[in-house]
Amino acid sequence: MRAARWAPRAGLTADLLHRHLHEVAEGQLQRTCLARAPVCRPDHLVGDEPTSMLDVSPQLALLHTNAELQQETGLAVLLNTDDQILADHWCGEVVRMRSARISSPPGTVS
């Protein structure tokens, strides 16, 4: 199973990948989703608050895992988050939305 390859990188044991939703903690669920994501070899991944249930240490592990995943597979990630620090570290380009208006990233012309 290809997801088992990513499980340790996401801070999981491979047995968690076979458990039902009610059998894992919320943070484990988020990490399991990331470990399963590359299995279908998608071109794009959408993350909606993907670290909202995690403490800082697991967040950092996921940032590292995501960087590896993107480098190894060429995966593009669209991240939706209120965590500005996470966005700045996870994303190559950040677009901010305030009061239903999109703010251009620094150095771009709108």
C-alpha positions in Angstrom: 0.0 0.0 0.0 1.5 3.3 -1.1 -0.1 5.2 1.8 2.0 3.2 4.2 5.1 4.8 2.7 3.9 8.2 3.7 2.5 7.3 7.1 5.8 7.5 9.1 6.5 10.8 7.3 3.2 12.1 8.6 4.0 10.9 12.1 1.7 7.8 12.0 2.0 4.1 12.2 0.8 2.2 9.1 -2.0 0.5 11.1 -3.8 3.8 11.5 -4.5 3.9 7.8 -6.9 1.0 8.1 -8.9 2.3 11.0 -12.4 3.7 10.9 -12.9 7.5 11.6 -14.3 6.9 15.1 -11.1 4.9 16.0 -8.6 7.7 15.6 -8.0 11.1 17.2 -8.7 14.2 15.2 -5.1 15.1 14.7 -4.3 11.5 13.6 -7.2 11.8 11.1 -5.7 14.9 9.5 -2.3 13.3 9.2 -3.9 10.1 7.8 -5.5 12.1 5.1 -2.2 13.6 4.1 -0.6 10.1 4.1 -3.3 8.9 1.8 -3.3 11.8 -0.5 -0.4 10.7 -2.8 -1.9 7.2 -3.3 -4.1 8.4 -6.3 -1.2 10.5 -7.6 -3.2 13.7 -7.9 -1.8 16.8 -9.6 -3.5 19.1 -7.1 -4.4 18.9 -3.5 -6.8 21.2 -1.7 -6.2 21.6 2.1 -8.9 23.4 4.1 -7.4 24.2 7.5 -5.3 21.0 7.3 -3.5 21.5 10.6 -6.3 23.1 12.6 -6.5 20.1 15.0 -2.8 19.8 15.5 -0.3 21.2 18.0 2.8 23.0 16.8 5.1 20.0 16.7 2.8 17.9 14.5 2.2 21.0 12.3 5.9 21.3 11.7 6.1 17.6 10.8 3.3 18.0 8.3 5.1 21.1 6.8 8.2 18.9 6.3 6.1 16.0 4.9 4.3 18.3 2.5 7.5 19.8 1.2 8.8 16.2 0.5 5.5 15.3 -1.2 5.6 18.3 -3.4 9.2 17.9 -4.3 8.9 14.1 -5.1 5.6 14.3 -6.9 5.3 17.8 -8.3 2.0 18.1 -6.4 0.4 21.6 -6.4 -1.4 22.5 -3.1 -4.2 25.0 -2.7 -4.3 25.9 1.0 -7.2 27.6 2.8 -6.2 28.8 6.2 -6.5 31.6 8.7 -3.0 30.8 9.9 -0.8 33.4 8.2 2.5 31.8 9.5 1.4 28.4 8.2 0.5 29.9 4.8 3.8 31.7 4.5 5.8 28.5 5.3 3.7 26.0 3.3 3.0 28.0 0.1 5.2 29.4 -2.6 2.6 32.1 -3.3 0.1 33.5 -0.8 -3.1 35.4 -1.7 -4.9 37.0 1.2 -8.6 37.8 1.3 -9.9 40.5 3.5 -13.5 41.9 3.6 -14.4 39.7 0.6 -11.5 41.3 -1.4 -8.4 39.6 -2.6 -5.2 41.3 -1.8 -2.4 41.0 -4.3 0.7 39.3 -3.0 3.8 41.6 -2.6 5.6 42.2 -5.9 2.6 41.6 -8.1 0.4 44.0 -10.1 -3.4 43.7 -9.8 
